[in-house]
Amino acid sequence: MKTNAKLFLKVSVASFLILFVAGYSFYQARKLIAGPRIAIESPSNGAMLGSSIVEIVGKAENISFISMNDRPIYVDEQGIFKEKLLLAYGYNIIKVAARDKFGRNTVETLEVVYK
């Protein structure tokens, strides 16, 4: 009877450890699995702006390259980017594209109006 209890305890502990390691590995790999992400914080999409110069602020995650309107831009250690852009009078489309080290791409489009 004692050997069955010891065996059950060993199998239970081993199963728990295997599940813990697998869960932790998936948790750590979630950013690699998700691919590149871009979030534009300001200005908001569809904003009416009164100045021809606008600062585009956002955050990028899991990227190896990022560009705005096909021009490379830079991010800091936290993934924050800030770029000033000269707007044309009227309707403007701003495209922010990113690629990760596995070649996956994502694009965010921002539409603003300069009046």
NORWOSUL-V503324 format. One record per backbone hydrogen bond with DSSP energy under -0.5 kcal/mol. NH is the residue of the N-H (numbers start at 1). CO is the residue of the C=O. Records with the same first field share a line. If there is no record, write none. Layout:
NH=CO / CO
This chain:
5=1
6=2
7=3
8=4
9=5
10=6
11=7
12=8
13=9
14=10
15=11
16=12
17=13
18=14
19=15
20=16
21=17
22=18
23=19
24=20
25=21
26=22
27=23
28=24
29=25
30=26 / 27
33=29
34=30
35=31
37=61
39=59
41=39 / 57
42=57
46=111
47=44
49=47 / 113
54=52 / 85
56=54 / 83
57=42 / 55
58=81
59=39
60=79
61=37
64=99
65=99
67=97
68=71
69=95
71=68
73=66
76=80
79=76
81=58
83=56
85=54
87=52 / 85
90=114
92=112
94=110
96=94 / 108
97=67 / 95
98=106
99=65
100=104
103=100
106=98
108=96
110=94
112=92 / 110
113=47
114=90
115=49 / 113
